[in-house]
Amino acid sequence: MTASSSSAAPTTSADLPALDTVHHAAGDPDREQPWAELGLKEDEYLRIKEILGRRPTSSELAMYSVMWSEHCSYKSSKVHLKQFGQIPQATKAGKMLAGIGENAGVIDVGQGYAVTFKIESHNHPSYVEPYQGAATGVGGIVRDILAMGARPVAVMDPLRFGPLDADDTHRVLPGIVAGVGGYGNCLGLPNIGGEAVFDETYLGNPLVNALCVGVLRHEDLHLAKASGEGNLVIMYGARTGGDGIGGASILASVEFDEDGPAKRPSVQVGDPFMEKLLIECTLELFAAGIVRGIQDFGAAGISCATSELAAAGDGGMHVHLERVPLRDSTLAPEEILMSESQERMMAVIAPEDEATFMEICAKWDVEAAVIGVVTEDKRLRVDWHGETVVDVDPRTVAHEGPVYERPFARPAWQDALQADVAEKLPRPVTADELHETVLALVASPNLCDKSWITDQYDRYVRGNTVLSQPADSGMIRVDESTNLGVAVATDANGRFAKLDPYAGAQLALSESYRNVATGGAIPLAISDCLNFGSPEDPDVMWQFAEACRGLKDACLELGVPVTGGNVSLYNQTGDLAILPTPVVATLGVIEDVTQRVPSTFQAEGETILLLGETREELSGSEWAHVVHGHLGGLPPKVDLAAEKALAELLHEARTLVSSAHDVSDGGLMQALAEPAMVSGIGVSVTLPGDAFVALFAESTARAVVTIAASEASRLVALAERHGVPVTELGTTGGSSYAVAFEGGSFEIPLDQLADAWRSTLRNALA
């Protein structure tokens, strides 16, 4: 490809069919238009006509339909998301430099550095076409980070699938994992963490959430706005094709039926090698100091980039659509406006910088074209071969879409669900029963080894990965001279959120907050990806409203702001909605990554300590799910003050302990088993009280740490100062998982335990 400031579309006005221009729209008010097929409601279409004072042209209708879609406009969720603005934007270690409303949030992490991170969904496209849906999900979030002026440095991928033995899981899982890995690996970005969770509600509606982290200096921050009359608007990157027309924006606004993915709008097609060139080209453009505004192309394509840039600026924009470089010369104007072709960016520059811009693009073999100019009249005008096909106030497209206060109410079945507690279920008592339960749980799909997935990802490319799978959090070195670093973890438990969505969202935040802390970092801020069923169902809308309220309240208490995120609705097949799944990503800072704390055992003969309090909390647990197929009761108690105290203790003790692992899914049983199986170092512990509760309860604000025996008293004193309970459990060493308790003991050879843990995905997906 070469840089060019001239039109790349080969069509001429003589080749074109009759256009639906603004002039025609004014004189032809009664023309029938396919507003319903484009996902608009009748009242929304009438509102567009009211805004324009006439019917929309077909190009305007295309723009409004994609920009007013659920995916782009947040029309069902805005009323609940606005409460995140009540959270103070300052943090203990700095401040937010950019937040909600920008392409991604930006946090000051000290030493003149800032980190930008965001998580988004690509659920529906990944069901239709697993490889490309997941791949372009990664590509899209990477461009969001790039658009803030940052170099992308790492990605993560929280995933949700149907049952492991289901045929459709075998269709979507390999393709999704290959897409995440293929795109990220080709970009040279390490994948440092995520999740893979299985539940029947995700059958037919997998969740593919993608996160990216980027690093920048404070002075390199860029925002998405088009300002300065006469400044040039340039598209650069891949050519525009027919792929993705009505893709993420339309797909994410409908629910699937039992007929599966056939006859769905086309999914975007990614080219990671083009994206790699685009990243390096964009970073050099930033370094040249010539970019006045920048916007990536994601859902809604040119419709989004032009309207959002113009709406955020101090004027308007005049675009000549025929100048857009095309892969398919037969595309109509409305198709060009809707196309979600990947690897494209839009920049605003001063006219005198055009030559420099084109030279840099040519150096990186990135095609570029001047397609418009910034105007002073606060209008977005789009021409097609001299005829005006769009003339709108860009704010009505980008920011003034419909806002729905969807009806919601506590479901009639919620009380009965919460009354059906797991604590009443039959439980193992004898040593043999506990032994068999441990083996069953470590081999279960949600607790088993995920290396079949993570081994397809490059975790160490770029050379700055400090922690990655299977560590509790991913950690990246930001500065090689000072060893400044950041840690990120993503978490959600849909079963907890089903039992109590308010507490479920707080528990997701608590776990990701705790996972960042176990690595030795200080949690600073969050991004969220809120995955729910249909907003037209009052039960689902209640779950969403409660989750937002819970997340806001938890952020206020923990002192972490919401920097931005994503909402994904209509995640259901027929009448079956997914478990409410509010995924929370927490970002933390660590001043010196050489002080990071690994999650696996480091030596034999060390003391094992449990930090935090264990309660008889089994509802929603992996034990109830795996052994009994049960979901009911109340989730574990949320104790944010205890989470904060534990995090502060773990940070202060980072040079004292040799390992730290959070206690969450699977309880203490899993928190002891994972570090033992990964390290090959056995454990010998004596459990206090009820052995079953001690092993399988999923009480929060807990972590297992190992420490040299000679230093244990220091940690106990430190924990006492922070008000964190401490229980000595035993020691590391040997070649087995040995558990003693009042009335008995059992021992599992580590090889047998690890084989059960490692064989599940390997055997299922072979």
C-alpha positions in Angstrom: 0.0 0.0 0.0 1.0 3.6 -0.5 0.0 6.9 1.0 -2.2 9.0 -1.1 -4.3 12.2 -0.7 -6.5 11.5 -3.7 -9.6 9.3 -4.2 -9.0 5.6 -4.3 -12.5 4.7 -5.3 -12.6 3.9 -9.1 -16.3 4.7 -9.6 -17.4 7.9 -11.4 -20.7 9.7 -11.2 -21.8 8.2 -14.5 -21.5 4.7 -13.0 -23.7 5.5 -10.0 -27.4 4.6 -9.4 -29.7 7.4 -8.5 -28.7 8.8 -5.1 -31.0 9.4 -2.2 -29.7 12.9 -1.5 -30.6 15.5 1.1 -32.4 17.4 -1.7 -34.4 14.3 -2.6 -35.3 13.6 1.0 -36.7 17.0 1.5 -38.9 16.6 -1.6 -39.9 13.0 -1.1 -41.2 12.8 2.5 -43.3 9.6 2.2 -40.7 7.2 0.8 -40.8 3.9 2.6 -37.5 3.2 4.4 -36.1 -0.1 5.9 -35.8 1.3 9.5 -37.0 -1.8 11.1 -34.6 -4.0 9.2 -31.8 -1.8 10.4 -32.8 -2.4 14.1 -34.6 0.9 14.7 -38.0 1.1 16.6 -40.8 3.1 15.0 -40.6 5.8 17.6 -36.8 6.0 17.0 -37.4 6.5 13.3 -40.0 9.2 14.0 -37.5 10.9 16.3 -34.9 11.0 13.6 -37.4 12.6 11.3 -38.2 15.1 14.0 -34.5 16.0 14.5 -33.9 16.5 10.8 -37.3 18.1 10.0 -37.6 15.7 7.1 -37.1 12.0 6.5 -33.5 10.8 6.6 -31.6 9.9 3.4 -30.6 6.3 3.2 -27.1 7.3 4.2 -28.4 9.2 7.2 -30.6 6.3 8.1 -27.6 4.0 8.0 -25.7 6.3 10.3 -28.4 6.7 12.9 -29.3 3.0 12.9 -25.7 1.9 13.8 -25.0 4.8 16.2 -28.3 4.4 17.9 -27.9 0.7 18.3 -27.6 -0.8 21.8 -24.0 -1.5 21.2 -23.0 2.0 20.3 -25.5 4.2 22.2 -26.0 2.4 25.5 -29.6 3.4 25.3 -30.9 0.9 27.8 -28.0 1.2 30.2 -27.1 5.0 30.3 -29.5 5.7 33.1 -27.7 3.2 35.3 -24.1 3.9 34.1 -24.3 7.6 35.0 -23.9 6.8 38.7 -20.3 5.8 38.0 -19.7 9.5 37.6 -20.4 9.9 41.4 -17.2 8.1 42.2 -14.2 10.4 42.9 -11.7 10.3 40.1 -8.6 10.6 42.4 -6.8 7.5 43.6 -4.1 7.0 46.3 -1.3 7.0 43.8 -2.5 9.6 41.3 -5.4 10.6 39.2 -7.4 9.8 36.1 -6.1 11.7 33.1 -9.0 10.5 30.9 -12.1 8.6 31.8 -15.6 7.6 30.8 -16.5 8.9 27.4 -13.1 8.5 25.9 -11.8 5.6 23.9 -10.2 4.2 27.1 -9.5 5.4 30.6 -6.0 6.7 31.5 -4.5 6.5 34.9 -1.4 8.3 36.3 0.9 5.6 37.7 3.8 7.9 38.7 7.2 8.8 37.3 5.6 10.7 34.5 3.9 7.6 33.1 0.3 6.9 32.5 -1.4 3.6 31.8 -4.6 3.2 29.7 -6.7 0.1 29.8 -10.1 -1.0 28.8 -12.2 -4.2 28.4 -14.9 -4.7 25.8 -17.0 -7.5 24.4 -17.2 -9.2 21.1 -19.7 -11.9 22.1 -22.2 -12.1 19.3 -19.8 -12.0 16.4 -17.7 -14.7 18.1 -20.7 -17.0 18.1 -21.4 -16.4 14.4 -17.8 -16.8 13.3 -15.6 -17.8 16.2 -12.1 -17.1 14.8 -12.7 -13.8 13.2 -15.2 -12.6 15.9 -12.6 -13.2 18.6 -9.6 -11.9 16.5 -11.3 -8.7 15.7 -12.4 -8.2 19.3 -8.7 -8.2 20.2 -7.9 -5.8 17.2 -10.7 -3.4 18.2 -9.6 -3.0 21.8 -6.0 -2.6 20.8 -7.0 0.3 18.6 -8.9 1.9 21.4 -5.7 1.9 23.5 -3.7 3.2 20.5 -6.1 6.1 20.0 -5.3 7.4 23.4 -1.7 8.0 22.4 -0.3 4.8 24.1 1.7 1.9 22.9 -0.3 -1.3 23.5 1.8 -3.6 25.7 -0.5 -6.5 26.8 -3.9 -8.1 26.3 -6.2 -10.4 28.4 -9.2 -12.5 27.5 -12.0 -13.4 29.9 -14.0 -16.1 28.1 -17.3 -17.9 28.9 -18.6 -21.1 27.2 -21.4 -23.6 27.4 -20.8 -27.0 28.9 -17.4 -28.5 28.0 -19.1 -31.6 26.5 -21.6 -29.7 24.4 -21.2 -29.9 20.6 -21.5 -26.1 20.1 -18.8 -25.5 22.7 -16.5 -27.7 20.6 -17.5 -25.6 17.6 -16.8 -22.2 19.2 -14.1 -22.7 21.8 -11.2 -23.8 19.5 -11.9 -21.0 17.0 -12.3 -18.3 19.7 -9.0 -19.3 21.4 -7.3 -19.5 18.0 -8.6 -16.1 17.1 -7.5 -14.5 20.4 -4.1 -16.1 20.1 -3.6 -15.6 16.4 -4.3 -11.9 16.4 -2.5 -11.1 19.6 0.5 -13.2 18.8 0.9 -11.6 15.3 0.7 -8.2 16.9 3.5 -9.1 19.3 1.4 -8.5 22.4 1.7 -10.8 25.4 -1.5 -12.3 26.7 -1.0 -12.1 30.4 -4.3 -13.4 31.9 -8.0 -14.0 31.7 -10.5 -16.7 32.5 -12.3 -19.6 30.9 -15.6 -20.5 32.6 -18.2 -23.0 31.6 -21.9 -22.9 32.3 -25.0 -24.2 30.4 -26.4 -20.6 30.1 -23.5 -19.7 27.8 -24.4 -22.4 25.4 -25.3 -20.6 22.2 -24.1 -17.3 23.6 -20.3 -17.5 24.5 -18.8 -14.4 26.0 -15.6 -13.1 24.5 -14.3 -10.1 26.4 -11.0 -8.6 25.5 -8.8 -6.2 27.5 -5.8 -4.2 26.4 -3.2 -2.3 28.4 -1.1 0.6 27.0 1.6 2.8 28.3 2.3 6.5 27.6 3.9 9.5 29.0 1.6 12.1 30.4 2.4 14.6 27.6 1.5 12.0 24.9 -2.2 11.8 25.7 -4.4 12.2 22.7 -8.2 12.7 22.6 -10.9 12.0 20.0 -12.0 15.4 18.8 -12.0 17.3 15.5 -11.1 21.0 16.1 -9.7 23.8 14.1 -11.5 25.1 11.0 -9.7 24.0 7.8 -7.9 21.1 9.4 -7.8 18.0 7.3 -9.6 14.7 8.1 -7.5 11.7 7.0 -8.4 8.0 6.9 -5.5 5.6 7.0 -5.0 1.9 7.3 -6.8 -0.8 5.5 -9.2 -0.2 2.7 -13.0 -0.3 3.3 -14.9 -3.4 2.3 -18.2 -5.1 2.7 -17.1 -7.1 5.8 -18.8 -6.2 9.0 -21.7 -4.2 7.5 -24.2 -4.4 10.3 -21.6 -6.4 12.3 -20.9 -5.6 16.0 -23.4 -2.7 16.2 -26.4 -4.7 14.9 -25.3 -8.2 16.1 -24.9 -7.0 19.7 -28.4 -5.5 19.7 -30.3 -8.7 19.0 -30.7 -12.0 20.7 -30.1 -15.3 19.0 -32.7 -18.0 18.6 -32.4 -21.7 18.5 -31.6 -21.7 14.8 -28.0 -20.8 15.6 -25.7 -18.5 13.7 -27.0 -18.8 10.2 -28.1 -15.8 8.2 -26.6 -13.3 10.5 -24.9 -10.0 9.5 -21.4 -10.5 8.3 -18.6 -10.6 10.9 -15.5 -8.4 10.5 -12.4 -9.9 9.0 -9.1 -9.0 10.7 -5.5 -8.6 9.4 -3.2 -8.4 12.4 -0.1 -7.7 10.2 -1.9 -4.6 8.9 -2.8 -3.6 12.4 0.9 -4.0 13.5 1.9 -1.6 10.7 -1.0 0.7 11.8 0.3 0.7 15.4 3.8 1.6 14.5 2.7 4.2 11.9 0.4 5.9 14.4 3.0 6.0 17.2 5.4 7.7 14.7 2.7 10.2 13.8 2.2 11.0 17.5 6.0 11.4 17.9 6.0 13.8 15.0 3.6 16.0 16.9 1.2 16.5 14.0 -2.0 14.7 15.2 -4.6 17.2 16.4 -7.3 14.5 17.0 -7.5 10.7 16.6 -10.3 8.1 16.5 -10.2 4.4 15.8 -12.7 2.6 13.6 -14.7 0.0 15.5 -18.4 -0.7 15.6 -20.3 1.6 13.2 -17.2 2.4 11.2 -17.0 5.7 9.5 -20.4 6.7 11.0 -18.8 6.4 14.4 -15.5 8.0 13.6 -16.8 11.1 11.8 -19.8 11.8 14.2 -17.8 11.3 17.4 -14.8 13.3 16.3 -17.1 16.2 15.1 -19.4 16.0 18.1 -16.4 16.3 20.5 -14.8 19.2 18.7 -15.6 22.9 18.4 -17.0 22.8 14.9 -18.2 20.3 12.3 -16.9 18.2 9.5 -17.3 18.0 5.7 -16.5 14.6 4.3 -16.1 13.5 0.6 -17.1 9.9 0.8 -15.9 9.0 -2.7 -12.4 9.6 -1.5 -12.5 6.6 0.9 -10.2 3.9 -0.3 -12.3 0.9 -1.1 -11.7 -2.9 -1.6 -15.1 -3.2 -3.3 -16.0 -0.4 -5.8 -19.6 -1.5 -5.8 -20.3 -0.4 -2.3 -23.1 2.2 -1.9 -22.6 5.3 0.3 -24.7 3.9 3.1 -22.7 0.6 3.0 -19.4 2.6 3.2 -20.8 4.4 6.2 -21.8 1.2 8.0 -18.8 -0.9 7.1 -16.9 -2.2 10.1 -13.8 -3.2 8.1 -10.9 -3.5 10.6 -7.4 -1.9 10.9 -8.6 1.7 10.1 -8.0 5.0 11.9 -9.0 8.6 11.4 -6.8 11.6 12.2 -7.2 15.3 12.2 -4.1 17.4 11.2 -3.2 20.9 10.1 -3.0 21.4 6.3 0.7 22.2 6.5 1.4 18.8 8.1 -0.1 16.8 5.2 3.2 16.0 3.5 4.8 14.8 6.7 1.7 12.7 7.5 1.8 11.0 4.1 5.5 10.4 4.3 5.2 8.6 7.6 2.3 6.5 6.3 4.3 5.6 3.1 7.2 4.6 5.3 5.0 2.0 7.0 3.2 1.0 3.8 -0.1 2.3 5.2 -2.5 3.8 2.7 -4.0 7.2 3.6 -6.4 9.6 2.0 -7.7 13.1 2.9 -11.4 12.6 2.9 -12.6 15.9 4.5 -12.0 19.0 6.5 -13.1 20.5 9.8 -15.7 23.2 9.5 -17.0 25.9 11.8 -20.7 25.3 11.4 -21.2 22.4 13.8 -22.7 20.2 11.0 -21.6 16.9 9.7 -21.9 16.9 5.9 -21.1 13.9 3.8 -20.9 14.2 0.0 -20.9 11.5 -2.6 -19.5 12.6 -6.0 -20.7 16.2 -5.4 -24.1 15.3 -4.0 -24.9 15.7 -0.3 -26.1 12.5 1.2 -25.7 13.4 4.9 -26.4 16.8 6.6 -26.8 16.3 10.4 -25.9 17.8 13.7 -23.2 15.2 14.7 -24.2 15.3 18.3 -27.6 13.9 17.5 -25.9 10.9 15.9 -23.1 10.4 18.5 -24.6 11.5 21.8 -28.3 12.3 21.6 -29.7 8.9 20.8 -32.7 7.5 22.7 -32.4 6.9 26.4 -34.7 4.2 27.8 -35.7 3.8 31.4 -36.5 0.1 30.9 -38.9 -1.3 33.5 -37.3 -3.5 36.0 -38.4 -5.4 39.1 -37.0 -8.0 41.5 -37.9 -11.3 39.9 -40.7 -13.3 41.4 -38.4 -16.3 41.6 -35.5 -14.5 43.4 -36.7 -15.2 46.9 -37.2 -18.9 46.3 -33.7 -19.1 44.7 -32.1 -17.5 47.7 -34.0 -19.7 50.1 -32.7 -22.9 48.4 -29.3 -22.8 50.2 -26.4 -25.1 49.4 -25.5 -25.3 53.1 -28.3 -28.0 53.5 -26.9 -30.3 50.7 -25.3 -33.6 51.7 -21.6 -33.1 52.2 -18.5 -35.3 52.5 -17.5 -36.2 56.0 -15.0 -39.1 56.0 -11.4 -38.8 54.8 -12.2 -41.0 51.7 -15.2 -38.8 50.8 -13.1 -35.6 51.1 -10.3 -37.2 49.1 -12.7 -38.0 46.2 -14.3 -34.6 46.4 -10.9 -32.9 46.0 -10.1 -35.0 42.9 -13.5 -34.3 41.4 -13.2 -30.5 41.9 -9.6 -30.0 40.6 -10.7 -31.9 37.4 -13.9 -29.9 36.9 -14.0 -27.6 33.9 -14.0 -24.4 35.8 -11.1 -25.4 38.1 -9.0 -27.5 35.8 -5.7 -26.5 34.2 -6.3 -24.1 31.3 -2.9 -24.4 29.7 -4.6 -26.0 26.6 -5.9 -22.5 26.0 -3.1 -20.3 27.4 -0.3 -22.3 25.7 -1.7 -20.9 22.4 -0.9 -17.4 23.5 2.6 -15.8 23.6 2.9 -14.6 27.2 6.5 -13.2 27.1 6.9 -11.4 23.8 8.3 -7.8 24.2 10.3 -9.1 27.2 8.5 -7.1 29.9 6.1 -9.8 31.3 6.6 -10.2 35.0 3.6 -12.4 35.9 1.2 -14.2 33.6 -1.0 -17.4 33.6 -1.4 -19.2 35.9 -0.6 -16.4 38.3 -3.5 -14.6 40.0 -2.8 -11.4 38.0 -0.8 -10.4 35.0 2.0 -8.0 35.5 4.0 -5.9 33.0 7.2 -3.8 33.5 6.6 -0.2 32.4 10.0 1.2 32.8 13.2 -0.8 32.4 15.4 1.6 34.3 13.2 2.0 37.4 11.3 -1.3 37.2 7.9 0.5 37.6 5.1 -1.9 36.7 1.4 -2.5 36.6 -0.7 -5.5 37.3 -4.2 -6.4 35.9 -6.7 -9.1 36.8 -10.2 -9.8 35.4 -12.9 -11.6 37.4 -16.6 -12.4 37.5 -18.7 -15.1 39.1 -22.0 -15.4 37.2 -23.5 -17.8 39.8 -22.9 -15.3 42.6 -24.5 -12.5 40.5 -27.5 -14.7 39.7 -28.0 -15.2 43.5 -27.6 -11.5 44.3 -26.6 -9.2 41.4 -25.7 -6.3 43.8 -23.4 -8.5 45.8 -22.2 -10.4 42.7 -20.8 -7.3 41.1 -19.0 -6.4 44.3 -17.6 -9.9 44.6 -16.3 -9.6 41.0 -14.5 -6.4 42.0 -13.3 -7.9 45.3 -11.7 -10.8 43.6 -10.0 -8.9 40.8 -8.8 -6.3 43.5 -7.5 -9.1 45.6 -5.7 -10.8 42.7 -3.9 -7.6 41.9 -2.9 -7.3 45.6 -1.6 -10.9 45.9 1.1 -10.0 43.3 2.2 -7.1 45.5 0.6 -4.2 43.5 -1.6 -1.4 44.8 -5.1 -1.5 43.2 -5.8 1.8 41.5 -8.8 1.7 39.1 -11.2 -0.5 37.3 -12.8 -1.1 33.9 -15.9 -3.2 33.5 -17.6 -5.3 30.9 -21.2 -5.9 31.9 -22.6 -8.9 30.1 -26.4 -9.5 30.6 -29.5 -10.8 28.8 -32.2 -8.9 27.1 -32.9 -5.4 28.5 -36.5 -5.8 27.5 -36.9 -8.5 30.2 -37.6 -6.7 33.6 -35.9 -9.5 35.4 -32.7 -9.0 33.5 -32.9 -5.2 33.8 -33.2 -5.6 37.5 -30.1 -7.7 37.6 -28.3 -5.0 35.5 -29.5 -2.1 37.7 -28.5 -3.9 40.9 -25.0 -4.8 39.5 -24.4 -1.2 38.6 -25.5 0.0 42.0 -23.3 -2.6 43.7 -20.3 -1.8 41.6 -20.7 1.9 42.3 -21.0 1.4 46.1 -18.0 -0.9 46.1 -15.8 1.6 44.2 -16.7 4.3 46.6 -15.7 2.2 49.6 -12.5 0.9 48.0 -11.6 4.3 46.6 -11.1 3.1 43.0 -12.7 4.9 40.0 -14.4 3.4 37.0 -12.3 4.5 34.0 -14.7 3.2 31.4 -15.9 -0.1 30.0 -18.5 -1.8 27.9 -22.1 -3.1 28.2 -23.2 -6.1 26.3 -26.9 -6.9 26.3 -29.2 -9.3 24.5 -26.9 -12.2 25.5 -29.5 -14.9 25.5 -30.8 -17.7 23.3 -34.6 -17.7 23.1 -35.9 -17.3 26.6 -32.7 -18.4 28.3 -30.5 -15.5 29.4 -26.9 -16.0 30.4 -25.9 -15.8 34.0 -25.5 -12.1 34.8 -21.8 -11.7 34.2 -20.3 -8.3 35.3 -16.6 -8.8 34.5 -14.4 -6.4 36.4 -10.8 -5.6 35.5 -8.7 -4.1 38.2 -5.4 -2.3 37.5 -2.7 -1.8 40.1 0.7 -0.2 40.3 3.9 -1.7 41.8 6.9 0.6 42.1 9.5 -2.2 41.6 8.5 -5.3 39.7 11.5 -7.2 41.2 9.4 -7.2 44.4 6.4 -9.0 42.7 5.0 -12.0 44.6 4.5 -15.2 42.5 1.4 -17.4 43.0 3.2 -20.7 43.1 5.2 -22.3 45.9 8.9 -21.4 45.8 10.6 -23.7 48.2 10.1 -26.7 50.5 9.9 -26.3 54.2 8.1 -23.0 54.3 5.2 -22.1 56.5 1.8 -21.9 55.0 -0.5 -19.2 56.4 -4.1 -18.5 55.7 -5.0 -14.8 55.8 -8.6 -13.9 56.5 -11.7 -15.4 58.0 -13.4 -18.6 56.8 -17.2 -18.8 57.2 -19.6 -21.6 56.3 -20.4 -20.1 52.8 -21.2 -22.7 50.2 -24.0 -21.3 48.1 -23.0 -20.6 44.6 -19.7 -22.5 45.2 -17.9 -24.7 42.8 -18.6 -27.6 45.2 -22.3 -27.1 45.0 -22.1 -26.6 41.2 -19.9 -29.6 40.4 -21.1 -32.2 42.9 -24.8 -31.3 43.1 -25.5 -29.2 40.0 -27.0 -26.8 42.5 -27.5 -23.0 42.4 -29.3 -21.4 45.2 -28.9 -19.5 48.5 -26.9 -16.3 49.1 -23.3 -15.7 47.8 -20.4 -15.2 50.2 -20.6 -12.1 52.4 -19.0 -9.0 50.8 -16.5 -7.4 53.2 -14.8 -4.5 51.5 -13.1 -3.2 54.6 -11.5 -6.7 55.0 -10.5 -6.7 51.3 -8.8 -3.3 51.7 -7.0 -4.4 54.8 -5.8 -7.6 53.1 -4.6 -5.7 50.1 -2.6 -3.3 52.2 -1.1 -6.2 54.2 -0.1 -8.0 51.0 1.5 -5.0 49.5 3.5 -4.3 52.7 4.5 -7.9 53.0 5.6 -8.3 49.4 9.3 -8.6 50.3 8.5 -10.9 53.2 6.4 -13.7 51.7 7.6 -16.0 49.0 4.2 -16.7 47.4 0.6 -15.5 47.7 -2.5 -17.0 46.2 -6.0 -15.7 46.6 -8.8 -17.9 47.9 -11.9 -17.8 45.7 -13.3 -20.4 43.3 -12.9 -23.9 44.9 -12.0 -22.4 48.3 -8.9 -23.3 50.2 -8.8 -26.6 48.5 -7.9 -25.0 45.2 -5.7 -22.3 46.7 -3.5 -25.0 48.1 -3.7 -27.4 45.1 -2.9 -24.9 42.3 0.5 -23.7 43.6 1.4 -27.2 44.5 0.6 -28.7 41.1 2.3 -25.9 39.2 5.5 -25.9 41.3 5.7 -29.6 42.0 6.1 -28.9 45.7 3.7 -30.8 47.9 1.8 -29.5 51.0 1.0 -30.9 54.4 -1.7 -29.0 56.3 -3.8 -29.5 59.4 -7.3 -27.9 59.1 -9.0 -26.2 62.0 -12.7 -26.9 62.7 -15.0 -28.5 60.2 -12.6 -29.9 57.5 -15.3 -29.7 54.7 -16.0 -26.0 55.4 -12.3 -25.2 55.7 -11.6 -26.8 52.3 -14.5 -25.8 50.2 -16.1 -22.6 51.6 -15.6 -19.6 49.3 -15.5 -16.8 51.9 -13.9 -13.6 50.6 -11.0 -11.4 51.7 -8.7 -14.4 52.0 -5.3 -15.4 50.7 -2.8 -18.3 51.2 0.8 -17.2 51.7 4.1 -19.1 52.2 7.0 -17.7 54.2 10.3 -18.9 55.6 9.5 -20.4 59.0 11.9 -17.9 60.7 9.9 -15.0 59.3 6.4 -16.2 60.1 6.2 -14.3 63.4 6.9 -11.0 61.6 4.0 -11.6 59.2 1.7 -12.5 62.1 2.6 -9.3 63.8 2.1 -7.3 60.6 -1.3 -9.0 60.0 -2.4 -8.1 63.5 -1.5 -4.5 62.9 -3.7 -4.5 59.8 -6.5 -6.4 61.6 -6.3 -9.5 59.3 -6.8 -12.9 61.0 -4.0 -15.4 60.5 -4.2 -19.2 60.7 -1.1 -21.4 60.4 -1.9 -24.4 58.3 1.2 -26.4 57.8 4.3 -26.5 55.5 5.3 -26.9 51.9 7.3 -30.0 50.8 7.1 -33.6 49.8 5.3 -35.1 46.8 1.7 -35.2 48.0 -1.3 -33.2 48.9 -1.7 -34.2 52.6 -4.6 -33.0 54.7 -5.2 -33.8 58.4 -8.2 -32.8 60.4 -10.0 -33.7 63.6 -11.0 -37.3 63.1 -8.9 -38.3 60.1 -6.6 -37.5 57.2 -6.1 -38.2 53.6 -3.2 -37.9 51.2 -3.2 -37.6 47.4 0.1 -38.1 45.4 0.8 -34.8 43.7 1.3 -36.6 40.4 -2.2 -38.1 40.6 -3.7 -34.7 41.6 -1.9 -32.9 38.8 -2.9 -35.5 36.2 -6.6 -35.1 37.1 -6.2 -31.3 36.9 -4.3 -31.3 33.6 -6.3 -34.0 31.7 -9.8 -32.4 31.5 -9.3 -29.9 28.7 -6.7 -31.9 27.0 -9.0 -35.0 26.8 -12.1 -33.0 25.9 -10.6 -31.0 23.1 -8.1 -33.5 21.7 
